[in-house]
Amino acid sequence: MSAQNQQQGAESKDGLFMSADELRDYADKIDTARASKAFQGMKSAEEARKELLERFSKPVEVTDEIRNRVLSRLKQAAIEGRTDLKVMQFPVELCTDGGRAINNSESDWPETLTGVPRQAYEIWRDKLKPAGYRLSAMIVEWPHGMPGDVGLFLAWGEARKY
């Protein structure tokens, strides 16, 4: 698997959100590299992760195209009867505490976000929260038993009570 293919799987045209296909490709490539004991496989996975970290470290311009893409994904989820949607997945390295606050469901977890995840949180706080959306975060990947990736989820249905 070439570094160019890894990069293409981890990038989207709009620069903020990955399409479902892009996210699946990214996850597949990471899983393939992890499964391989060969040094090159691990090196490719690390390079893809570093590229994603670099890309997600810098804020992006939120365009009408990005807004429309997110709205389309939200509408599709609602059509499917869902009341929440994972809008972003990113490495825990974009959290100042390596994902500890998110993993422990601490109320101040948003303060640990950096880069594009922080930007996404601020968009939710300023625009979507007043419109009734909720935002949550959870560790969604656990490579070698350690936090690996975080998922940000938008919800619009009734809050679940556990």
C-alpha positions as CSV (number, residue, x, y, z in Angstrom):
1,M,0.0,0.0,0.0
2,S,1.6,3.3,-1.0
3,A,1.8,6.4,1.1
4,Q,-0.2,8.2,-1.7
5,N,-3.1,5.7,-1.4
6,Q,-3.0,6.1,2.4
7,Q,-3.2,9.9,2.0
8,Q,-6.1,9.7,-0.5
9,G,-8.1,7.5,1.9
10,A,-7.6,10.0,4.8
11,E,-8.5,13.2,2.9
12,S,-11.8,14.6,1.8
13,K,-12.5,17.2,-0.8
14,D,-13.9,19.7,1.7
15,G,-11.1,19.4,4.2
16,L,-13.3,19.2,7.3
17,F,-15.3,16.0,7.2
18,M,-14.5,12.6,5.7
19,S,-17.2,10.9,3.6
20,A,-18.3,7.5,4.9
21,D,-16.4,5.9,2.1
22,E,-13.2,7.9,3.0
23,L,-13.6,6.9,6.6
24,R,-14.1,3.3,5.8
25,D,-11.0,3.4,3.5
26,Y,-9.0,5.0,6.3
27,A,-10.1,2.4,8.9
28,D,-9.5,-0.4,6.5
29,K,-6.0,0.7,5.7
30,I,-5.2,1.2,9.4
31,D,-6.6,-2.2,10.2
32,T,-4.6,-3.8,7.4
33,A,-1.4,-2.2,8.6
34,R,-2.0,-3.2,12.2
35,A,-2.7,-6.8,11.1
36,S,0.6,-7.0,9.2
37,K,3.6,-7.7,11.4
38,A,5.8,-6.4,8.6
39,F,7.7,-3.2,9.3
40,Q,6.5,-1.6,6.1
41,G,2.9,-2.2,7.0
42,M,3.3,-0.5,10.3
43,K,5.3,2.3,8.8
44,S,2.5,3.0,6.3
45,A,-0.1,3.1,9.0
46,E,2.0,5.5,11.0
47,E,2.5,7.8,8.0
48,A,-1.2,7.9,7.3
49,R,-1.9,8.7,11.0
50,K,0.8,11.5,10.9
51,E,-0.7,13.0,7.7
52,L,-4.2,12.9,9.3
53,L,-2.9,14.5,12.5
54,E,-1.1,17.3,10.5
55,R,-4.3,17.9,8.4
56,F,-6.6,18.0,11.4
57,S,-4.2,20.2,13.4
58,K,-5.0,23.3,11.4
59,P,-8.5,24.9,11.3
60,V,-10.2,24.9,7.9
61,E,-12.6,27.3,6.1
62,V,-16.2,26.2,6.6
63,T,-17.8,26.6,3.2
64,D,-21.4,26.3,2.0
65,E,-20.3,23.0,0.4
66,I,-19.2,21.6,3.8
67,R,-22.5,22.8,5.5
68,N,-24.6,21.2,2.7
69,R,-22.6,18.0,3.0
70,V,-23.2,17.8,6.7
71,L,-26.9,18.7,6.3
72,S,-27.3,16.0,3.7
73,R,-25.7,13.4,6.0
74,L,-28.0,14.5,8.9
75,K,-31.1,14.3,6.7
76,Q,-30.1,10.8,5.4
77,A,-29.6,9.6,9.0
78,A,-33.1,11.0,9.9
79,I,-34.6,9.2,6.9
80,E,-33.0,6.0,8.2
81,G,-34.7,6.6,11.6
82,R,-31.5,7.4,13.4
83,T,-31.3,10.2,16.0
84,D,-27.6,10.7,16.0
85,L,-24.6,10.7,13.6
86,K,-20.9,10.3,13.9
87,V,-19.7,13.5,12.2
88,M,-16.0,13.2,12.8
89,Q,-13.3,10.7,13.8
90,F,-9.8,11.8,14.8
91,P,-6.7,10.5,16.6
92,V,-6.6,11.1,20.4
93,E,-3.4,13.0,19.9
94,L,-5.6,16.0,19.0
95,C,-6.7,16.0,22.6
96,T,-4.4,17.7,25.0
97,D,-4.8,14.8,27.5
98,G,-4.7,12.0,25.0
99,G,-8.4,11.4,25.3
100,R,-8.5,10.9,29.1
101,A,-11.4,13.4,29.8
102,I,-13.4,11.9,27.0
103,N,-12.8,8.4,28.1
104,N,-13.9,9.3,31.7
105,S,-17.0,11.3,30.5
106,E,-15.7,14.5,32.2
107,S,-17.8,17.5,31.6
108,D,-14.9,19.7,30.5
109,W,-13.7,17.2,27.8
110,P,-14.3,19.9,25.0
111,E,-11.5,22.0,26.6
112,T,-9.0,19.3,25.6
113,L,-9.8,19.5,21.9
114,T,-7.4,21.1,19.4
115,G,-7.3,21.8,15.7
116,V,-10.3,20.8,13.5
117,P,-12.0,18.9,16.3
118,R,-12.0,22.1,18.4
119,Q,-13.3,24.0,15.5
120,A,-16.1,21.5,15.1
121,Y,-17.0,21.8,18.8
122,E,-17.1,25.6,18.5
123,I,-19.4,25.4,15.5
124,W,-21.7,23.1,17.5
125,R,-21.5,25.4,20.6
126,D,-22.2,28.6,18.6
127,K,-24.7,27.3,15.9
128,L,-26.0,23.9,16.5
129,K,-26.5,23.8,20.3
130,P,-28.9,26.8,20.1
131,A,-30.8,24.8,17.4
132,G,-31.3,21.9,19.8
133,Y,-28.5,19.5,18.8
134,R,-26.4,17.7,21.3
135,L,-22.7,16.8,20.9
136,S,-20.9,13.9,22.5
137,A,-17.5,12.3,22.2
138,M,-16.3,8.8,22.8
139,I,-13.2,6.7,22.2
140,V,-14.1,4.6,19.2
141,E,-10.8,2.8,18.4
142,W,-8.7,0.9,21.0
143,P,-5.4,-0.3,19.3
144,H,-3.4,-2.5,21.7
145,G,-5.9,-1.6,24.5
146,M,-5.0,2.1,24.4
147,P,-7.2,5.0,23.2
148,G,-6.7,5.5,19.5
149,D,-9.4,7.5,17.8
150,V,-12.2,9.7,19.1
151,G,-15.7,10.0,17.5
152,L,-17.8,13.2,17.7
153,F,-21.5,12.5,17.5
154,L,-24.3,14.9,16.8
155,A,-27.7,14.0,18.3
156,W,-31.2,15.5,17.7
157,G,-33.6,13.0,19.2
158,E,-34.6,12.7,22.8
159,A,-31.6,12.2,25.1
160,R,-31.1,8.6,26.2
161,K,-31.5,7.9,29.9
162,Y,-29.4,5.0,31.1
